[in-house]
Amino acid sequence: MVREDAIKDLRKRRQHDPSISVPDCDDAFHDGSKVLDAVTEWHDHLRNSTRRADTISRHVLDLVDQGMLVDDPEKRLTSAKLCESLDKIILRANNEYQQSVENGTLKKESEGTLKALLKLDLHAPTIAKPFSQAEKESDSAINPKLLHEQNSTLSRPRLSNRVRKSEYFGKIVIAKTANREQVIRSDSKISDRNETSEQSSRSETIPIRKPPNPIIQTTHHELDATQSRETAIPSPISAVSEQDSGEEPVPPTPRPQSGITAVAMEYYRLMELWAKSKGVSSFFSKIPKDDYLDHHISKRDITFVVDNAHSMKLHWTNSEMTLLTLAMKIGPLDKDGLDLRYTIGEQHELNDIKSWRIEPRFRQSMRDTYDRIDERDQTDMAATLSAIFDEYLKDYSKKKTLIILTNGLWEGSALTEDVENVILEFIANLKSRIGSLKRRWFTIQFISYGNDEKALRRLQHLDDHLNAK
């Protein structure tokens, strides 16, 4: 509605302003060289009208005003820079909203409110109707029984206008709010049963087959409703039982509801749980633990490795959410604290992060790293793993798990099989020093993003052929 009024107002101003002369264009946002005041005035109006819960609009308006509506074409954002800036805005807006909810500045809407708003949008017309037409249709649709009751009461004393006000609801003009339906559907509380019925009928356990080699175990698991996939070498973190049966049932992963991934559902659940558990003071409150993982994981160091090549910027929001989810879930189980590494640079790496510091420190590290990513940055995964392996071989007395978040491109790697060769060499060195390795002494899990065919083939090769060697 505001957009249409703004365009009409802009067209009228152009028609009545003799100083503006752009042929055959009565709705342009400029006079040929400069942006019209009407445009920036409407932008100011939008800034002033932004809802408290809207953490994104003002950043988009700033981007448009400062990066696009500039006189000098050379100073305007390129399409590549524009996409990069929008990615940053999304990440920043998500973080601002989450922090506002955590500190109490904003309150999360109740399930009942969201359902009511969704129902309102579903029944609203796609194309707005004039008020007079909507009023006429409303009058023609009055219930005859209600009309009879109203006529029969004409002889009675007139009731106050405050009585039976709900009878006027039918005359209210219902309008569809842009994008609200999609936003509400993305909330983990609101699900579309028709869309999730097929998902709920799937098997609730995933059998993990054990290869004959007790040192290397691989599995491939498709992440729900995402373009990501996980390849675990030797096993995924969710299947770390020390039993030696033929198959291990993994607890069912929460199925994503309409419009939201399983990772996002778990992320928001953990954020809410941590906020509730932390309470007034983190000094006296206990960090939440995952009972299942606590029963199966003990005396194991956990290190996260994040691919921060330029090609990963597209997936940064998802990778940050995944990292924080896993860190909050696994962090309480690593008594020595979690470690965070990046494939490029050491400036924002973290060591021995424990308790309530996990979520804020990991989040800040990811933000700072994102800001420093250069378009020339390329990941050499073989070199990254080699450095980690060399460090571990100095003290291999404790079990260790690497969780690597990557798109699998690894443009800095010279050879297709260099990562595989580094892993095999490390296993041989470790086995020669220990003699006989216990099952899953050192595990690696790749969580990958994107659909690049070369990257997928590389990960599939690791998944299919590593055990054979």
ABEGO torsion letter per residue (X at the ends): XAAAAAAAAAAAAAAABAABBBBGBAABABAGABBBAAAAAAAAAAAAABBAABAAAAAAAAAAAAAABBABAAABBBAAAAAAAAAAAAAAAAAAAAAAAAAGABBBBBAAAAAAAAAAAAABBABBBBAAAAAAAAAAABBAAAAAAAAAAAABBBBBAABGAAAAAAABBBBBBBGAAAAAAABAABBBAAAAAAAAABBABBBBBBBABAABBBBBBBBBGBABBBBBOABBAABABABABABBBBBBBBBBBBGBBAAAAAAAAAAAAAAAAAEABAAABBBBBBAAAAAABBGBBBBBBBBABAAAAAAAAAAAAAAAAAAAAAAAABAAEBBBBBABEAAABBBGBBEAAAAAAAAAAAAAAAAABBAABBBBAAAAAAAAAAAAAABAABBBBBBBBBAGAGAABABAAAAAAAAAAAAAAAAAAAGBBBBGABBBBBBBBEABAAAAAAAAAAAAAAAAX
